[in-house]
Amino acid sequence: MAKKTNYSFQKNEREKLRQKKKQEKQGRKQDAKDRKAAIKESGEDIDPDIAHLDPGPQTRNESEE
């Protein structure tokens, strides 16, 4: 019976690692998709970081003049 070569073992390990990374990436993509869906369901289409800002021209400070 022939021994398994080191090359095929390494190749098998690389393939397992590639599949593991692919599953992790799919999980991250699904999480992002779920977060986006939750935002749409809540009715908030505005980024929370800029929600408090008013659109339009901004007032000038006296120090800027």
Secondary structure, DSSP 8 states (H G I E B T S, - for coil): -----HHHHHHHHHHHHHHHHHHHHHHHHHHHHHHHHHHHHHT--S-TTTTT---S-----GGG-
